[in-house]
Amino acid sequence: MRIAYLDCFSGISGDMFLGALIDAGVAPEIFERAVEALDVGAKLEISRVNRSGIIATKVDVIVDGERDLPRTSQAGMSDAHEHTHEHAHDHEHSHDHAHNHHHESVHKHTDHHHGRGLVEIRNIIGKAAISESAKRVAIDIFEKLGAAEAKIHNVPIETIHFHEVGAVDALVDITCAAVGAEALGVDEIVCSPLNVGGGTVTCAHGTFPVPAPATVELLTGAPVFSSALQSELVTPTGAAIVRALATRFASFPEMKIEKAGYGAGTRDFPGHANVLRITLGEAASKIAANISQETILVLEANLDDLNPQVFGYVMDRLFEAGALDVFGMPVQMKKNRPGTLLSVLAKLDDADKLTQIIFAETTTLGVRRRQENRHVLARRWQTVSTRFGDVRIKIASLNGTVSSYAPEYEDCRRIAVEHRVPLKLVMQEAVQGYLQALKEKP
């Protein structure tokens, strides 16, 4: 399995990610075509720069003949503007988070004078002549940013209007990130712990410690650290890209290295290479070559005074909220009381809301949380016809060969109730229909 490793020892931003992709071999023409497809009056300027002794690729977005500069380069703007950034940013989009529509952003590009909502952003990306998968990834990145800001400000995501993030340069960064990751041709992107930097950052809502609130929300569950460098190193856009593309966080994986690429941030720190490194290669692990991996969270709580009738209801609520799996195990607790160990497997983005359900619906006073890596077989659905109706079959495969299959329980249960026939009969006919379809397949 071919993998890419993001080494975020100096954080990550959108422009750094694009530079690293180009330096690792993604053709610049791919990005140029994507920018043209967006039709927002932008173009790319690609150069080679020195960052503390490391030669890296720098990507700048040019709009109306002007380069998108760090905020410190816009010191000539009047103090009368409502939304200015006076702090020194480390990357081209060092604080490109969203705000709700009550705030106005000031930027030299005319496109930044109004906020864009998710509907407009989806339309722009949806009309672009790029692959459907790249469109989905780009929109997903924006939605993650919007969800983070909506949670921080306690407003519906529909009211969030993107200013810096919704501007032309960030639309280019995010769309090119999706297109470039696809062109990279890897099966998995793994990310290192992220150096978030330090100090403070000033935005329309006040001065906050680094990492910024949106970055913290986006990196929930991810391993982070802070070096001695007192600057913002991980931008919200960079954090959203990692959250959308990386399947797991880990130290440098066991792999046969093919090549590496370096993407430069705008700032050049003395004695610190402000670059993002991406390393490409083949995974050495036989398991990794056959099975995909992902990072999940395990939520656990010990229950010794919960009405057993409630437990089933809690399971249903957790599944409805996106839990990957929910199960209980009998345990012997303090004072020799019998109890139940509630375990919930969750995606990183769903952990907080599932934790809230556990607190709201059970009697526990604490929920344990730990991160786990799991290996996942490729799976797909196939619909087969029976004399009672259509049933979906879940099919798992290993190295392209079917390893297991099973009829979807809810489909079979519904049909059994509607036709008043035994459930096991419906399940048997569904399996027979699947096997018959295999025989007839050319």
N, C-alpha and C positions, 0 to 999 in steps of 0.2 A: 504494500500500500504506500502510495506517495504522499508525503506529509510536508507541511510548511510550519516552521516554528517562528513565532514572533517574539523577539527578545526586546522587551520594553524597559531596558535599563535606564533609558532617558524618557520614559513615557511614550505616548502615542497621540498623534493628531491626524486629521484627514490628509493634509498635504504630505506628512511624513510617510503615511501608508502608501500613497500613490508613488512617491519617490522610490520607496523600497521595492515595490512591484516592478517598476521599470528597470531598476538596477539589477533585479533578479532575472530579467529576461522578457517581461511582458512588453510587447511592441508598443511604442508610443502612439502609433497610428490607431490602435484600438481605443485609446482614450480620446484622441482627437475626433474620431468618428462619433463617439458617445457624446462629446461636448456639442458637436454640430447637430446631433439628433435632438438634443434638448432645446435647441433654437431659442437661447436666452441671451444672445449677443456676447458670448464669452469665447475665449480661446486659451490655450495653455502655452506657457513658456517653460521649457525644460532646460536645466543647466546642471553643470557639475560644480560642486563647491567643496571647500575644505572645512571640516568641523573638528577642530582640535586634533589635526593630523590624519583624520579619516576622510577620504574622498567619497562623497555621497551624491546622490541625485536629488536635485531640488525642483519641485513643481510649483509654479506660480500660476494663479488664475488671473487673466487679463480681461477686464470688462470696460468697454468704451475706451480702449487704449490705456487704461490705468491698471496698475498692479494693486492687488489687495494687500495693503501694508499692515504691519502690526499696529496695535492701537497707539503705541508711543510715538509712531511716526505721524499721527494725526493731531499733534499738539496745537496746531493753529486753529482748531475748531473753537467756536465761542463757548464760554462757560454758561451762556444762557440756554444752551441746548439741554433738554431734559435728561437725555441718556448719553453720558460720555464715559469712556473708560480711560482712566488716567494711569493705571498701573502698567508695569512692563510685562507683556505677554511673551511666552517662550516660543510659541508656535504661531503659524499664520492665523489660526482660528482659536486662539487660546481661551476665549470665553464665549464660544458661539452657542450659548444656550438659548432656549425659547423663553418668551414671556407671554403672559396673557394679554388680551387685546387692549387693556387699559394703558399700556406703556408704549412709548414711541421710541424707536431706535434711530440714531443718527449715523449715517455712513456716507462716504463720498459718492457711491454709486446710487443712481436714482432708484434702482430696483429695491434698495434697502429702506426706502422711506415709508413703506407700508408693510404690515405683517401679512404673512401667508398662513392660512389654515391648512389642515391636512387635506381637505378636499381639493384645494388648488394645487397643492404639491403632488397629490396622487394623479391629478389630471395631466400635469406637466410631464411627469415620469411615464404615465400610461400612454401618452401620445408619442413618446420617443421611439425611434427605430432601433431598439435594443432587444435582447432576448427576454422572454417572459419571466424566466427565472431571475435574471438580473433586475428586472422591474420589481419583482416581489421582494428581493433582498433590500433594494434601495428604499422602498416604501416601509419595509420592516424597520430599518434603521431610524427613519423619521418617526415612526410610531413609537418606538422605544424612547426616543428623546421626548416626544410629546407626553407619553405616559409618566415619565419621570417628573417633568415640570408640573403636570396636572396633580400628581400626588403631593409634591412640595407645596403648591399653592392651594390645595384642597378645592380644585375646580374641575368640572368635566373636561375631558380631553378635547371635546369639540370647541371649547372656548379658547384653547391655546392657539396663539398666533406666533409663528416663528419669525424672528427678526434677523439676528445674525445667522442663525441656522437656515432660515428660509431664503436668505439672500442668494444671489447668483453664484458666488464663489462656493458656498456650502452645498448648493444643489449639484454643482459640478463635482465637488469632492466626494459626496456620498454616492452619486450615480456612478462615477468612475471607480470608486471602491468596489461596488457591486460587480461592475463589468470586469474589472481587473482581477478580482478574486476568482471569477468564473474562468477567465483566460489562463489563470495560473495552472489549472489542470491538476489540482491536488485532491486527494480523497478526504483530507482532514487538515484543519488549521488548529494548531496548539499554541497557547499563549503562556508566556512566563508570568511570574508575579510582576505587578506594575509599579514602577517608581512614580508616585504621584507628586513628588516635590514638596514644597513647604511654603510658609509665608501666608499672605492674605491676598484676596482678590476682591476688587470693587466692581459692583454692577448696579443696576437700577434699584435693586432692593436693599442695597447697603454693602457693607464690607464683611466678607466671610473668610474663614480660614480655608486654605487649600487642603484637600480638593474641594471644589465648588459643590454646592448642594446637589445639582443635577448629576455631577460625576459620582458623588457618593451613592446616590440612588441607583444609578446604572451599574455600579460595581458591587452592589450588594451580593455577598457570597463569593466574591473573587478575592484572591490573595493580593494584597497591596503592601507597599512599604514607602518610607520617605527617606531620601538621602539628605545630605547636608545642604543641598542646593535649595535656596529659598525662592523658588519660582514655581508657577503652575506648569506641570509637565504633562498631565493627562487632561485633555480637553473633553467636554461632553460629547463632541462628535467622535473623537477617538475612542472613548469608552463605549459609545453605542455601536461603533464598527466592531469592536472586540466582542461585545455581547451578542451581536448578530452572526458573526462569522466563526468565532472560536468555539470548538466543541468541548474543550476542557482547558484547565490551567495546570501546568506542571513544570518541573525543571527540565533542562534540555533532554529531549527524548533519545532513546537508543535508535540510531539511524545511520545510514550510509549517506554522507553528505555529497550532494551534487554541485550546489552553488549557493552563494549568499548574495544578498543585495542590501544596500544601505540607503535609507531615505532621510533627508536632512530637514530639520526644523529651521525656522527663520533665524532664531537667535544663535549666537556662537559664544558659548560659555568658556572662559579660560580653564584649561585643565579638565574639561568634561565634554566628551563628544556628544553633541546634541543630535543624535541619529536614532532611527529605528532600524534594527537588523532583522531581515527575514532569511531563514535558512531552509533550503529545499533538499529533500532526499527521500530515500526508501526506508521505511520502517524495518528495523531488524527483527522485531518480534514476529513470530509465526502467527500468533493470535491476532496481532494488530493487522497483519496482512489479509486476514480473512473476515474480521468482524469489526464493525465500527465501534467507536467509544464515545461516551458522553459523560459529562459531569452532572450529578444530581445531588439533591439534599435529602437527607433522612431526618424526619421529624419524629420524635418519640415522647411519650408521656405515660407515666404509671398511673393507673386508675384503680382505686380500691373502694370508692364509695359512689360509683355511678350506677344508676338503675340500668340493668342489662337491656331493658326495652329501648333505652335511649341510644345504645351503642350502634345498632343497625341504622338508626336515623343519622347519626354522626357520620358513619361511613358513606351513606348516600350523599350527604351534603359535601363531603370532601371530594368524592368522585365528580360531582357536578361542577365543582370549582376548579377542576383540572388536575387532581391528584393522579399520578401514574399508577399507584397501587396503595391500598389501605388494608391492613390486617391486624388482628389481635392475637396475642399469645397469653395463656394463663401463667401467672407468676405468683410466688409467695412473697408477700411484702412484710413490712415491719409489723410488730405485734402479732405475727403469725396470721395476718389477714390475707385471704386469697384476693388476687387482683388481676387486672388485665394490662398487658403492655400494648399500647396503641402505637403502631408504626405506620408512617406515611412516607411514600416516595414521591418527591416533588421536583419539578423543573425549577431552576434557580429563580426565574421570574415569578413563580407562583407561590414561593415559600411563605412570604409575608401574609398573604390573604388566607392561606391554609392554616397558618399559626393562629390567626385571629379567630377562625372557625373553631379550632380546638379549644381555645380559651372560652369562647362564647357558649359552646354547646356541651362541654364536659366540666367536671369538677376539679381538674388539675390546676395546680398553682405554678407549674413550670413546664416548658417544652424544651427538650434538648434538640440541638441541631448539629449535624455534621455533614461534611462533604464527602461524597463517594464517587469513584469512577466505575461505570458499568459498561460491559461489552454487550452490544445489541446486534441481533441478527437482522438482516434486511427483511422487510415484510411488505406485503401488498394485499389488496382485496380483490376477490373475483366473485361475481354473482352467478349463481347457478339456479336453474328452474326445477321445481318439484311440482307434483300434482296439487300441492296445497298453496304454492306461491313461491316467489323468489327469496333466496337465502344467500347472504354474503358468507364467503369462506375466507378466513384469514390464513395467509400462506407465508411461511417463513422459509428463507433460503440461505444456504451457506455456499459461497463460491459459485453462485449461479445454479446450484442444485437444490431442489425443494427438500427441506429437512423435516418439516412438519406442516400440518394443516388441520383446521378445525372450523366447524360451522359457528357463526356468530350466535351466541346464546339468546340475545334479546330478540333477534329475528325469529328464531325457532320458538321461543316462548310465546311471542305474539301470535304466530300462526297456529300453534297448538291450542291457544285459548279461543281464537276466532273459529277454528274448525272443530273444536272439541275432540281432538285426537291426542294420543299420548305424545309427550314431548320427545321421548326417545325415538319414536317413529319418524318424526319430522327431522331430527338430527341424522338418523340413519339414511334417510332419503337424500338429504343434502350432501352427505359424504359420497353416496353412490352417484349422484349427479356430477360431482366434481371429478370423480374417477372416470366416469364415462366421457366427460369433456376432454380429459387427458388422452384417452384412447383415440378420440376422433380428431385430435389436433394433428395437423399435417407435420 
